[in-house]
Amino acid sequence: MAPHPSTLLEPHTPPAVTTEPHVIVRGEGLTVWDREGRSYLDATSGMLCTNLGYSQPRLVRAAARQMAELPFFASFAHRTSDVALALADDLARLAPLPMGRTFFANSGAEANDSAFKLAWYYHQCLGRHDRFKILSQERGYHGTTVAAGSATGLDFIHRGFGLPLPSYIQVPCPDPHSALRQGLTEDDFVDRLVDHLERLIAAEGPDTIAAFIAEPILGAGGVIIPPSTYYPRVQEVLARHDILFILDEVVTGFGRTGAMFATTEFDLSPDLITVAKGLSSAYAPISAVLVGRRIMNTIADGSRAIGAFGHGFTYSGHPVAAAVAREALAIVVEEDIPGHVRETAPALMKALADAFHGKDFVRDVRGHGFLAAVTFLTGSGGRQEGEWGSQVMAKAVARGLLVRAVGDTIIVAPPLISTAEQIETMVALLENAYRSALAETDS
Ligand code: PLP
């Protein structure tokens, strides 16, 4: 990796606040450079996706080789490319659930849309013609297409578009901070959430609900780590009504939590798993739905009665994206990226805790694996909602550090190849940004 030229004391001139985009022209390892030649350590892994860092030579070579060999062939009807088939085999070997089939798409949202359709189709195959409702969580993020955006539990994704569609229903967010605010123990909080889900299912009618979708850890909603008993209990309720459990591992898949899949780590048994981002380390757009064997068997039997699954994309299983994804998965396995994250995550949490825990205007610090966050007290220090987040982020950028603000939360999600030392540099830059914002606070 090229040495990072930033120092803690000499912030470079921040990009002017204009409507002009901030243009990045090059990346290597953990660092990207903008058009003006300024360098930035990327503590957000692009958008939680460049897990193996920038310009990984093996990924570049895999793309070039496949471009020369077979740049495109559609996976459609019963024809496909060898590389798409091989990637499906790789995923079947790695998958944390007994696998039926893999369905390829191009983005996280498309994978989630496809999972909804698979859930609807599954119920249709069983003669359940009224099961169309999809449950999701407030502050969950599943993408911005009309369907995935309807499942996303963030107002700004809905506003102006008439979303969510009527058959999409959100349940309360399992944010442990809500328990604290309400003075509830974690167990009581989970009891309430599960009770709410039970009552909702009874009120809507179980035979109208197709699936429940959720992230193991809510990422874009601000790194929310549900209490450990929450998903096992939700899963038990869903199973009782044969409401399919779709686990959105778009962020968590392939090592970010310190396991290949959060499914295994949290001992979950979803019916469908969606993956994207880390699948190709973001070098090519590709996503997938991992379809569990039980669901696939039902679909295989039922489709003879109701006709083929009428869904797919021109670029499903695109050979170049598939070749890059195969190489990315090979690196993740060979270099034991999940193990590296497991070993290094305590250094990330320690650095963040040392820098922020108990400090002025800081609400809390939390994280799991390489997915961490600092949340500032909204409305504190004379600031409006979201101002802590945007100020600290802007000051971090000025110091050569890319982080992401969600309201008053700063997300820190380094590429999964980051060393403890590199992570400490990232956190030191972030702390310096916070101290600079603090210095501008009226006492
Ligand atoms: N699911 C999760 C958990 C995500 O974080 C995202 C994107 O950030 C998506 C789905 C949507 O992925 P995409 O932007 O590729 O459609």
Residues whose N, C-alpha, C, O or C-beta is under 5 A from the ligand:
A	BS01	PLP	S107 G108 A109 E110 Y141 H142 G143 E215 G219 A220 D248 V250 V251
